[in-house]
Amino acid sequence: MNPRHAALAAALSCPLAVMAADDFPSRPITLVVPFSPGGVSDTTARPLAPLMAKRLGQSVIIENRPGAGGGVGMAHVAKAAPDGYTLMMALPSISAIPAADRLTGKTPSYATSQFMAIARMSADPTVLVVRNDAPWKSVQELVQAAKARPGTVSYSSSGIYGTTHVAMERFAHAAGIKLLHVPYGGGGEQVTALLGGHVQASTQTYGNISGHIRSGKFRPLAVQGAERLASLPDVPTMKELGYDAEYYLWAGLFAPAGVPEPVMMRLRAAVRDAVADPAFSKAMAGMGTPVQYQDEADFEAFWRADERHQTQVINSIGKLE
């Protein structure tokens, strides 16, 4: 049985669960961010929390639980009571971590089936950039160089099997090239590495590098989304160039599997209204991230498709030490 259907059946068969749902929420809600303050998950959660609280009539408290690339916080939420009082703002790494653990022979600390999707807030396509003094003026030129000297064109990422590592390797796989991966400890470090010339390329969300593009320090070569970005109208998509390398750094809200459906309905309604609030759009725009909302059904389908793509890419990367 589908985990969501099983959870609904269990909730409806339990009078206590239904009673609890009637007065939900009766105490503050914890919104876990499985990363340090300042990242995409954190900066998305912070403007959302007070707007949700306003609609629910209870505080929504941000709790940062970093560690293991997000795995520590995600495992914590996976094991939390399914009562609606523990939520999580996650990124694509929610799917990548279990896939990477299986590949490397580790026992995954959680399974994606332990979560229920609530809604997606954003989905930024990554943008492939090089320094402005790089010899490549196009993706085709970069690909030609990588084919001529495999493993010499270097790129930065936020860590092994992390979001930008998977995004770049999806491009490399589609182009049939081998690049040199140089992992760093976080989002800021990988951009700094490219600025300093320690690597030759990187793929980042536009909001994370817009200032460097506008200043002329970075040259954007391609967008890894389905459509061109309005802010980069002259930059082609990977699809236009013939590469199946679509990738989005998205942020979505989750709950532990098994939350009663009446509670989930209240949470979804609160999130939907909060995201529609101009204050949320303004906060996201300030980060250079447009709101791309999806409700539970559409987000669930998007998430599962993204999970399949991530697993395929991680398996193609292979075991790394």
C-alpha positions in Angstrom: 0.0 0.0 0.0 1.2 3.5 -0.8 2.7 5.1 2.5 0.3 8.0 2.2 -2.7 5.9 1.8 -1.6 3.7 4.7 -1.1 6.7 6.9 -4.5 8.1 6.0 -6.2 4.7 6.8 -4.4 4.5 10.1 -5.4 8.1 11.0 -9.0 7.6 10.2 -9.2 4.4 12.2 -7.7 6.0 15.3 -10.2 8.3 17.2 -7.3 9.9 19.2 -5.6 10.9 15.9 -8.8 12.5 14.7 -9.4 14.3 18.0 -5.8 15.6 17.9 -6.4 16.9 14.4 -9.5 18.8 15.5 -7.6 21.2 17.7 -4.3 21.2 15.7 -2.1 23.1 16.3 -2.4 23.5 20.1 1.3 24.2 20.6 4.3 25.6 18.7 5.5 23.8 15.5 9.2 23.1 14.9 10.5 23.7 11.3 13.8 21.8 11.0 16.4 23.2 8.6 18.9 20.4 8.1 21.7 22.8 7.2 23.6 25.7 8.8 22.0 29.2 8.8 22.4 31.1 5.5 21.8 28.4 2.9 18.8 28.1 0.6 16.9 25.9 3.0 17.4 28.3 5.8 16.7 31.5 3.9 13.5 30.0 2.5 12.2 28.8 5.8 12.7 32.0 7.7 10.3 34.2 5.8 7.8 31.3 5.5 7.7 30.5 9.3 6.1 33.7 10.6 3.6 33.8 7.8 2.5 30.2 8.5 2.3 31.0 12.2 0.0 33.9 11.5 -2.4 31.5 9.7 -2.1 28.6 12.2 -2.3 30.7 15.4 0.8 29.1 16.8 4.5 29.9 16.6 6.6 28.1 13.9 10.1 27.8 15.3 13.2 27.3 13.1 15.6 24.7 14.3 18.9 24.3 12.4 20.2 20.7 12.6 23.3 20.6 10.3 25.6 17.7 9.7 26.4 15.0 7.1 25.3 17.2 4.2 21.8 17.5 5.7 21.6 13.8 6.7 21.5 14.5 10.4 18.5 16.8 10.4 16.7 14.6 7.8 17.1 11.5 9.9 15.9 13.3 12.9 12.7 14.4 11.2 12.2 10.9 9.6 12.0 9.5 13.2 9.9 12.3 14.6 6.3 11.8 15.8 3.9 12.0 12.9 1.7 14.6 14.5 2.3 17.7 12.4 4.5 19.4 15.0 7.8 18.6 13.3 8.3 19.8 9.7 11.4 20.1 7.5 12.5 22.4 4.7 14.6 20.2 2.4 16.6 20.4 -0.8 17.3 17.8 -3.5 19.8 16.2 -1.1 16.8 14.5 0.6 16.9 12.0 -2.3 20.7 12.0 -2.9 21.8 11.0 0.6 20.1 7.6 0.7 21.2 6.8 -2.9 24.8 7.8 -2.1 24.7 5.7 1.1 23.5 2.6 -0.7 26.2 3.1 -3.4 29.0 3.3 -0.8 27.7 0.3 1.2 26.4 2.3 4.1 23.1 1.7 5.8 21.0 4.8 4.9 20.0 6.8 8.0 16.5 7.3 6.6 14.4 6.4 3.5 12.5 8.9 1.4 9.3 6.9 2.1 9.5 8.2 5.7 8.5 11.7 4.5 5.3 13.2 3.2 5.5 16.1 0.7 3.6 19.3 1.7 4.5 21.9 -0.9 7.4 23.2 -3.0 8.4 26.8 -2.6 11.0 27.2 -5.3 12.9 25.4 -8.0 15.9 27.3 -9.4 17.7 25.9 -12.4 21.4 25.9 -12.0 23.6 28.0 -14.4 26.9 26.8 -15.7 29.5 29.5 -15.4 33.2 30.0 -16.0 35.4 33.0 -15.2 35.3 35.8 -17.7 38.9 35.2 -18.7 38.3 31.5 -19.4 39.1 30.5 -23.0 35.6 29.0 -23.6 32.8 31.3 -24.9 30.3 28.5 -25.2 29.3 25.1 -23.8 30.4 23.5 -27.1 33.9 24.9 -26.7 34.2 23.7 -23.1 33.0 20.2 -24.2 35.6 20.1 -26.9 38.4 21.0 -24.5 37.2 18.3 -22.0 37.1 15.7 -24.8 40.6 16.7 -25.9 42.0 16.4 -22.4 39.7 14.3 -20.2 39.7 15.0 -16.5 41.5 18.4 -16.8 38.7 20.9 -16.8 38.0 21.4 -13.1 34.8 22.5 -11.4 33.8 23.3 -7.8 30.9 21.8 -5.8 29.5 22.0 -2.3 30.6 18.4 -1.6 30.7 14.8 -2.8 27.2 13.8 -4.0 25.9 17.3 -3.1 23.5 19.2 -5.2 26.0 21.0 -7.4 28.1 17.9 -7.8 25.1 16.0 -9.1 24.1 18.9 -11.3 27.5 19.1 -12.9 27.9 15.4 -13.4 24.5 15.2 -15.0 25.8 17.6 -17.6 29.1 15.7 -18.0 27.2 12.4 -18.4 24.9 14.0 -21.1 27.9 15.5 -22.9 30.0 12.4 -22.7 32.9 14.1 -21.0 35.0 13.6 -17.9 35.6 16.6 -15.7 37.7 17.1 -12.6 35.6 17.5 -9.5 36.9 19.6 -6.6 34.6 19.5 -3.6 34.3 22.3 -1.0 32.6 22.6 2.3 29.7 24.8 1.3 28.0 27.1 -1.2 30.1 30.1 -0.5 33.4 28.3 -0.8 32.7 26.8 -4.2 31.9 30.3 -5.6 35.0 31.7 -4.0 37.1 29.0 -5.5 36.0 29.9 -9.0 36.5 33.6 -8.3 40.1 32.9 -7.2 40.8 30.8 -10.2 41.3 27.6 -8.2 38.8 25.8 -10.5 37.6 26.6 -14.0 33.8 26.2 -13.8 30.9 25.7 -11.5 27.1 25.4 -11.7 25.1 27.6 -9.3 21.6 29.1 -8.9 21.4 32.5 -10.6 20.7 34.2 -7.2 23.9 32.9 -5.8 26.1 34.3 -8.6 24.0 37.1 -10.2 26.3 39.8 -8.7 29.4 38.2 -10.2 27.7 37.8 -13.6 26.6 41.5 -13.6 30.1 42.6 -12.6 31.6 40.7 -15.5 33.6 38.3 -13.3 31.6 35.2 -14.4 30.5 34.2 -17.9 27.3 32.2 -18.0 27.3 29.5 -20.6 24.0 27.6 -20.2 21.0 27.2 -18.0 20.1 23.8 -16.7 16.3 24.5 -16.7 13.5 23.8 -19.2 13.4 27.5 -20.3 15.8 30.4 -20.5 15.9 32.7 -17.5 14.3 36.1 -17.9 17.4 37.6 -16.2 19.7 35.8 -18.7 17.7 36.0 -22.0 20.7 35.5 -24.2 22.0 32.4 -22.4 20.7 29.1 -23.9 19.4 26.1 -22.0 21.2 22.8 -22.0 18.2 21.3 -23.8 18.6 23.8 -26.6 22.2 22.8 -27.0 21.3 19.1 -27.2 22.1 18.0 -23.7 19.7 16.2 -21.4 21.0 17.9 -18.2 18.0 19.6 -16.6 18.6 20.3 -12.9 16.9 22.4 -10.3 18.0 23.4 -6.8 14.5 23.3 -5.2 13.3 23.9 -1.6 10.2 22.0 -0.3 8.4 21.4 2.9 8.0 17.9 4.3 6.4 16.1 7.3 7.2 12.7 8.7 5.0 10.0 7.0 1.9 9.1 9.0 0.6 12.6 9.8 -3.2 12.4 9.9 -4.8 13.8 6.7 -6.9 16.5 8.5 -3.6 17.8 10.0 -1.9 17.7 6.6 -4.8 19.6 5.1 -4.4 22.4 7.7 -0.7 22.6 7.0 -1.1 22.6 3.3 -3.6 25.4 3.5 -1.4 27.5 5.8 1.6 27.0 3.5 -0.4 27.9 0.4 -1.7 31.1 1.9 1.8 32.0 3.3 3.5 31.5 -0.1 0.8 33.7 -1.7 1.5 36.5 0.7 3.4 39.4 -1.0 5.8 39.5 2.0 7.1 36.0 1.1 7.5 36.9 -2.6 9.4 40.0 -1.6 11.7 38.1 0.7 12.5 35.5 -2.0 13.0 38.2 -4.7 15.5 39.8 -2.4 17.5 36.6 -2.6 17.2 36.4 -6.4 14.9 33.4 -6.1 11.4 33.5 -7.8 8.6 31.6 -6.0 7.7 28.4 -8.0 5.0 26.9 -5.8 3.7 23.4 -6.2 1.0 21.8 -4.0 1.2 18.3 -2.6 0.2 16.3 -5.6 2.3 18.1 -8.2 5.3 18.4 -5.8 5.1 14.7 -5.0 5.3 13.9 -8.8 8.1 16.4 -9.3 10.0 15.1 -6.2 9.8 11.4 -7.3 11.0 12.2 -10.8 13.9 14.2 -9.4 14.7 11.3 -7.1 15.0 9.0 -10.1 17.2 11.4 -11.9 19.4 11.9 -8.9 19.8 8.2 -8.3 20.8 7.6 -11.9 23.4 10.3 -11.8 24.9 9.2 -8.5 25.1 5.6 -9.7 26.9 6.9 -12.8 29.3 8.8 -10.7 30.1 5.6 -8.8 31.7 5.1 -5.4 34.0 7.9 -4.3 36.4 7.7 -1.4 
